[in-house]
Amino acid sequence: MALRFPPQSKYILLMKRLLPFLPFALFALALVALQLVLRAAGREYCLTQLTMSLYYAIVVIGLCLVMGYAGQVSLGHGAFFAIGGYTAAVLTTHDFSRYGTAGGAGGLKQAHLLIARDDLYGNQILTASPWAAFFAAMLVTLVIASLIGYPALRLKGHYLAMATLGFGLIINKIVVGTALFGAADGINGVPEWHLAPGLTVSGRSALRVENYYLAGGLVLALLMLLRNLIHSRVGRALQAIHDRETAAGAMGINTAAYKLRAFVLSALLAAMAGVFFTHYTGGIGPSEASAFKSVRYVALAASGGMASLWGVTGMSTLLNYLSLRGLFGSYDNAVFGALLVLIVSVAPEGPLKPLGLWMQAQLKKLFPVKSDETAAVSK
C-alpha cells in the first residue's frame, strides 16, 4: 500500500532532494551577479584578477581533497601548478621547425599536434597545439605525482610535509636554473588557447567577460565532480582514513592506494589550473613554483575549512583577489597572515560552517516538521 504524505511532508521531501543542488545554483547566480554589478559600476576590469583567483582556487580545491578528506599534508602543490604551466608554455613556444618538417615534425603537423603560428617578432614558427600541450602536461604530472606520491605517502605528519616541500624546492631550482624554462625570466609569448568555436582562453580585454565565465564554469564543474566523489564509496573510504587510518586498514580499505589516488588527482587539478592560468596570462614565471606559493595554498585551504569545498573556494578566491589587486600594498603578506590567524581562531572549520548551521536553524523555524510527519518522511 502506497504511503500518502501530507502536503507539507511532500514539500519537505522535495526540499531535501533539491537542497544538495542549491549551493551550485547560488554559486552560478553569484558569478552572474558579480559580473553585472562590476559592469554597472564601471569596474569590469576587476574580472581579470577574479579570473586568475578562480584558477588559483582550483589548486586549493585539490588540496581540500588531500588534506580535508585523506588527512595528508602537501607542501608541493605549487610545484604541480608550475609543472602544468611550464609544460604547456614550453611546448607552445618552442620552435619545432628546426628539427625539419620532413621527419617526425612533419607527421605531427599533419596530425594537427603541431601548428604554424607567428611568434612575438612576426616570424613563423612550428609549435605544439595548446590541446596537445594540455594533454602532455596532464601526462607529465600524472607520472611525476605517481613517482613522488608512492614513496612519500608512506610517510605521516610533518615527515610527509617535509618530503613534498623538498620536491617543491627541487622543481623551483630546476625552473630557475634551466634555459629552456626561461630561467629567472620565465616564459612569455604563450599563445591563446582556442577551446572551441567562440571559446578562447586569453587575457585580451575583449575576451575578459568570456574568460571570467569560463574560469567560473570550470570551478563549478570541478566542485560538482568532487562533491559526487566525496559522497561516493571512495569519499567514505577517504574519510575513514582521515579519522582512523589503522581502523580503516583493518576493515579492508587499501589506505595506501586511496591516498595515492587522492594525491594524484589533486596534483592533476593543480596542473590543469597551471595550464589554463598560463594561457590566460600569456606566460609563467618561477615564482609560481616557489615554496611560498605552496605554503600559501595550504594556508588558504585552512582558512576555508579543510573539509569544506565551498569554504576553501570562497576564501581562496576572495583572499587571492585582494592580493592580486594590491589592496594592502607592501603589507599584503602581513594582512594575509593576520586574516588567516583570525579565521582559524574564530572558525577553525571555516567561516561557512557557522553560516550553514544558522541557515539550518532558520529553515527549521520556517518549516517546522511535526512528529507524525517526521515518521512518515523517515519511512
Secondary structure, DSSP 8 states (H G I E B T S, - for coil): ------HHHHHHHHHHHHGGGHHHHHHHHHHHHHHHHHHHTT-GGGHHHHHHHHHHHHHHHHHIIIIIIS----S-HHHHHHHHHHHHHHHHHS-GGGG-TTTHHHHHHHTTSEEEEE-TTS-EEEEE-HHHHHHHHHHHHHHHHHHHHHHHTTS-THHHHHHHHHHHHHHHHHHHH-GGGTGGG-EE----EEEETTEEE---GGGHHHHHHHHHHHHHHHHHHHHHHHTSHHHHHHHHHHH-HHHHHHTT--HHHHHHHHHHHHHHHHHHHHHHHHHHHTEE-GGGGSHHHHHHHHHHHHHH-TT-HHHHHHHHHHHHHHHHTTTTGGGHHHHHHHHHHHHHHH-TT-THHHHHHHHHHHHHHHS---HHHHHHHH-
